Amino acid sequence: MNLKYPIWIFIVVLMLLSICCAMAGLMPMTALVYLGVLGGIAAAGLGFLCWRTLKELGELTRSLSTEKPSVAADVVLLKPLVTVLNTALQKLSEPIQTVRQDNQDLNLQLQLLRRRKNGVETILNSIQDAVLVADSQDRLILANPSAEKLFNFKFDSSRLPILSDAIDQSALLDMMLKARNSRVCHVRHELTIKADGENISFDCVLSCVTDDAGRPVSVVAILHDVTREKEISRAKNEFVSHVSHELKTPLASINAYAEMLVDGEAQDAATIRQFCEIIQGQAGRLNRLIEDVLNISRIESGLMKINRQTNSMALILRDSLEMMQSYAKEKNITIHTPPSILFDQVYVDKDMMTQVVVNLLSNAVKYTPSGGQVTVQIEVNDVEGTITVSVTDTGIGIPEQEMSKLFGKFYRVEANKNFAKGTGLGLNLVKQIVETVHGGQVFVRSQQGKGSTFGFVLPLAAAGQPAV
């Protein structure tokens, strides 16, 4: 509907007609009728005009609220306003589209950054080394769980703590400060930190991160625990030292007595026999040392030849005790043997198990003062199908804090090193033979100053022998 000339013109005409009629002398009642009709028409026109205006405003609002605003609606009364708005929207449409495209690009970049951040955090959290990052204002801006555990704090990225408040290690703080001030991109230091009452050694790598202008932005510290490596290196050095000593002593004896035989210092058969027995004994000592090293290597590499048969544990103990009697008598130590039992059959390599028992008996006699006692016991558990062999001495005992390390390769108790010599291979070989080869279990109980009990548990032949 086209209302080019609004209804107001018609209303004005009617009002003028009414006035003219009244002036022409028409009856007052007629004039009132005309005025009433005129008022009704005027009210109807005004209502229609308001309704039409509200409708066009609604259409205009809906068109402006769409994703692509346009005011090309079917409007008449607000057409001048529509024309102005269309012109303005045409001018703003291109910037709006540009802003929308930029917004989409920013959202995409934000998602990529979040994924990269999550990926970096996942990688960082999976690193076993402790990682710390501090900014130019000495605030801790990044720390992985390993660092939190090491320095006993909880990192909160929303609250960046001061580095010195989170880490109570002046040596590390000084290293990070020097690395940032010197702007060195890569430097390594050895750092020792005391945690849980133990000294932990770290290989600390420090890097200073700079901006394009060369100004230091942050410093990164990565702490790699090298305690185990240092212990292994120290143990190997001690092993070489001990093995060298163990090799030197029998070799010196062999060489000395061989020279005396060559020089003819042994004039009678008894002296010659004595010299030869000493040489033979020292050669056997060398052979045992070399065999221990080789056997451990063979077992760990899986190249050890195993000859399992059903054997009596009592007979193995008897043969082992016979080997140790002379050594025990030299130290005036009494060995108590176990009573006979009805069933003690085990499916084992006899030579290897003899070596296990000899090692345990040798250690018991070696670390027991003169006049002490060594007791060997056997217990059979028919319910579980196992046999337990234990060797108890009245020796110097072992400190509690070192009990868990006894069966480690090359390990020797620090407090007992001056009491007896050794290479630290015997107990490790016992553990390898019992647990790795025969599927048993070794154990130890000790009280410093009162003695120790070493032993092992093996399956009985009925339970341990494989089916044919």
Beta strands, then each sheet from edge to edge (+ up, - down):
strand 1: 130-135
strand 2: 140-143
strand 3: 187-195
strand 4: 198-210
strand 5: 216-225
strand 6: 308-312
strand 7: 334-336
strand 8: 345-349
strand 9: 373-381
strand 10: 386-393
strand 11: 441-447
strand 12: 451-459
sheet 1: 2+ 1- 5+ 4- 3+
sheet 2: 6+ 8-
sheet 3: 7+ 9+ 10- 12+ 11-
end
